[in-house]
Amino acid sequence: MDSARLRTVLDSGSYTATADATDLAGFDIAVITVPTPLRDGVPDLTYIETCARTLGGHLRPGATVVLESTTYPGCTEELLVPILEKASGLRAGDNFLAGFSPERIAPGNKRFSFDGTPKVVSGIDAKSLHVIKAFYDGIFQTTVPVSGTRVAELAKLLENTFRLVNISLVNELATLTAPLGVNLWEAIDAAATGVSSSATARPGDLSVVWVSSQR
């Protein structure tokens, strides 16, 4: 997000950063966006679990919790929701709402701005989807509702997989083009003009991409 835009929001008082969990008291909507790093090839979900327990202690009837962290299909309903229910004593769907909406931050992408990037949204039920979509409609220009949290979770993994495979390919090509005397960047730009090349990949770091189908 542009620094000037963030400064305007900070100066208005509508946004405040805090590390004090007591500030969660009385929240209407909470969004969880925490890392899910790989540990020995397995995603570490402890950050999600810790956030869920903390939020559960402040969860009240009518509130909504949205998970944005990259995770496996089923995580929202199988991991997040049960922790929230145990910590709060409330029941998902009856007393509070929940859903999944994958983050789509693409640093350096000049084609899509923060709010111009379409936002996939989902809920554990129809009411959750309605509330979560309305929330993100106030932030993003376009929202893309899907039928359930597992679909949204898998959509994020598909995006990561696409990026992983394509950047891996281009990284391999980058090691070959110099000896051949070929300008890889020019070749990529030329290939991107094709009718089947709506997305392009360029040499880059793959360390941030992980894919897992289960805990």
C-alpha positions in Angstrom: 0.0 0.0 0.0 1.2 3.5 -0.8 2.8 5.2 2.2 1.0 8.4 1.7 -2.3 6.6 1.7 -1.4 4.7 4.8 -0.4 8.0 6.5 -3.8 9.5 5.7 -5.6 6.6 7.4 -3.3 6.8 10.4 -3.8 10.5 10.8 -7.5 10.1 10.6 -7.5 7.9 13.6 -9.5 5.1 11.9 -6.6 2.7 12.1 -4.4 2.1 15.1 -1.6 -0.6 15.5 -1.5 -2.4 18.8 0.0 -5.5 20.5 -2.4 -5.4 23.4 -4.9 -8.3 23.1 -7.4 -6.5 25.4 -8.0 -4.1 22.5 -9.9 -6.9 20.8 -12.8 -6.5 23.3 -16.0 -5.9 21.5 -14.7 -6.5 18.0 -17.2 -7.0 15.1 -14.8 -8.5 12.5 -11.4 -10.0 13.0 -9.0 -10.9 10.2 -6.2 -13.4 10.8 -3.2 -12.9 8.5 -0.3 -14.7 10.0 2.6 -16.8 8.6 2.3 -20.5 8.0 6.0 -21.4 7.4 7.2 -24.9 6.5 8.9 -26.9 9.2 10.6 -30.0 7.9 8.2 -29.9 4.9 5.1 -29.5 7.0 3.2 -26.2 7.4 3.5 -24.7 10.9 -0.1 -23.7 11.9 0.7 -22.7 15.5 0.4 -19.0 14.6 -3.2 -19.6 13.4 -3.9 -21.7 16.5 -2.6 -19.0 18.9 -4.6 -16.2 17.2 -7.7 -18.4 17.3 -7.4 -18.9 21.1 -6.7 -15.2 21.7 -9.7 -14.1 19.5 -11.9 -16.8 21.1 -11.4 -15.1 24.5 -13.0 -12.0 23.1 -15.5 -13.5 20.7 -19.1 -12.4 21.2 -22.4 -13.3 19.5 -22.7 -11.8 16.1 -19.0 -11.3 15.5 -17.1 -12.6 12.5 -13.6 -14.1 12.1 -11.9 -14.4 8.7 -8.7 -16.4 8.0 -6.5 -15.1 5.2 -3.3 -17.1 5.8 -2.3 -19.7 3.2 -3.3 -23.2 4.4 -4.7 -26.5 3.4 -8.3 -27.1 2.2 -10.4 -27.7 5.3 -8.3 -25.7 7.8 -10.9 -23.0 8.5 -13.6 -25.6 9.4 -11.4 -28.3 10.9 -8.9 -26.2 12.8 -9.9 -22.6 13.2 -13.6 -22.9 14.0 -13.2 -25.6 16.7 -10.6 -23.6 18.6 -12.8 -20.5 18.4 -15.8 -22.5 19.7 -13.8 -24.0 22.6 -12.2 -20.7 23.6 -15.5 -18.8 23.5 -18.1 -21.3 24.4 -20.1 -20.1 21.3 -21.2 -22.1 18.3 -20.1 -21.2 14.8 -23.0 -20.4 12.5 -25.4 -20.0 15.4 -23.6 -17.5 17.5 -20.7 -16.2 15.4 -19.7 -16.2 11.7 -16.4 -17.4 10.1 -14.8 -17.7 6.7 -11.7 -17.8 4.5 -10.4 -15.1 2.1 -6.9 -15.7 0.8 -4.5 -12.8 0.9 -3.3 -11.7 -2.6 -0.5 -9.3 -1.9 1.9 -9.1 -4.9 4.7 -6.7 -4.0 6.0 -4.8 -7.1 3.0 -5.7 -9.2 2.1 -2.5 -11.1 -0.9 -4.0 -12.8 -3.0 -4.5 -9.7 -3.2 -2.1 -6.8 -4.0 -3.3 -3.3 -7.8 -2.5 -3.6 -7.8 -3.3 -7.4 -6.9 -6.9 -6.8 -10.0 -9.1 -7.0 -10.7 -10.6 -3.5 -11.9 -14.2 -3.2 -14.4 -14.6 -0.3 -16.1 -17.5 1.4 -18.0 -18.5 4.5 -18.8 -21.5 6.5 -22.5 -20.8 5.7 -24.6 -18.4 3.6 -24.9 -15.8 6.3 -21.1 -15.8 6.9 -20.5 -15.4 3.2 -22.9 -12.5 3.0 -21.3 -10.6 5.9 -17.7 -11.3 4.8 -18.5 -10.3 1.2 -20.1 -7.0 2.4 -17.0 -6.3 4.6 -14.5 -6.8 1.7 -16.8 -4.9 -0.7 -16.0 -1.8 1.3 -12.3 -2.3 0.7 -11.8 -4.0 -2.7 -13.2 -3.0 -6.1 -14.1 -6.6 -6.9 -15.0 -9.5 -4.7 -15.3 -13.1 -5.9 -17.6 -15.2 -3.8 -17.2 -19.0 -3.9 -19.4 -21.8 -2.5 -17.3 -22.7 0.5 -14.1 -22.2 2.5 -12.4 -25.3 1.0 -12.8 -23.9 -2.5 -11.2 -20.6 -1.4 -8.4 -22.4 0.4 -7.7 -24.5 -2.7 -7.8 -21.5 -4.9 -4.9 -20.0 -3.0 -2.9 -23.2 -3.3 -3.6 -23.2 -7.1 -2.2 -19.7 -7.3 0.9 -20.6 -5.4 1.4 -23.7 -7.4 1.1 -21.8 -10.7 3.6 -19.3 -9.5 6.0 -22.0 -8.2 5.9 -24.1 -11.4 6.3 -21.1 -13.8 9.0 -19.3 -11.8 10.9 -22.6 -11.5 10.8 -23.0 -15.3 12.0 -19.4 -15.9 14.7 -19.8 -13.3 16.0 -22.9 -15.2 15.8 -21.0 -18.5 17.8 -18.1 -17.0 20.7 -20.5 -16.5 20.7 -21.4 -20.2 20.1 -18.1 -22.0 23.4 -16.4 -21.2 25.5 -19.0 -22.9 23.2 -18.9 -25.9 23.4 -15.2 -26.1 19.7 -14.8 -25.8 18.0 -11.9 -23.9 15.6 -13.8 -21.6 13.6 -10.7 -20.7 12.9 -9.9 -24.3 11.8 -13.5 -25.0 9.5 -13.4 -22.0 7.9 -10.1 -23.1 7.4 -11.6 -26.6 5.9 -14.8 -25.3 3.5 -12.8 -23.2 1.8 -11.4 -26.3 0.4 -14.8 -27.2 -3.3 -15.6 -26.7 -2.5 -18.4 -24.2 0.0 -16.3 -22.2 -2.1 -14.0 -20.1 0.3 -14.4 -17.2 4.1 -14.1 -17.3 6.7 -15.3 -14.9 10.2 -13.9 -14.4 13.2 -15.2 -12.5 12.7 -14.8 -8.8 12.8 -16.3 -5.3 10.7 -19.3 -4.7 11.4 -19.6 -0.9 8.1 -18.0 0.1 5.9 -20.5 -1.8 4.6 -23.7 -0.1 1.9 -26.1 -1.0 0.3 -28.8 1.3 -2.9 -30.7 1.0 -3.0 -31.8 4.7 -1.7 -30.8 8.1 
